[in-house]
Amino acid sequence: MIDSRVEQLLNMSVSLAAAGGHVLSTAAPAKGEQMDKPDDSVMTIDELSAYLKIAKSTLYKLAQEGSIPGQKVGRHWRFHRSVIDQWLARGVKRTKRK
C-alpha cells in the first residue's frame, strides 16, 4: 500500500507530465489535513483601499510618488500590512499645497 503523501506526489507528477510541464491542478490534502490559509500580511491595491478607506486612484498616485510604502510586482502593487500600520502610526507628512 502506498503512503498517501507519496500518492499525492505521484498524482502531481502525472498532472505535470500531462500538462507538458505545466501544473493543471494539485492533489487535495490527505484526510485529516488542512490546506494552508492565505497569508493576510500582503495586500493588493483593492484590499489596501478598503483597509484605509480611500480611493484606489489616490493609492495609485501615492504609490507612484513613493509616498506610501509598497512595491510593484510586475504590473501590480503589493503592500505589507505591518509596514502600512507602521507608516500610519508614524503619521503622514503633510505637504503645503501651492
Number of C-alpha atoms within 10 A of each C-alpha: 4 7 7 12 12 10 14 17 13 13 16 17 15 15 18 16 13 12 12 10 11 10 14 13 11 13 13 11 13 12 7 5 8 9 8 7 6 7 7 9 10 15 18 14 19 14 15 20 17 12 11 12 9 12 13 16 11 11 19 15 12 14 19 15 10 11 13 18 17 21 14 11 8 6 6 9 17 19 20 16 17 11 15 17 11 11 14 12 9 9 9 10 7 6 6 5 4 3
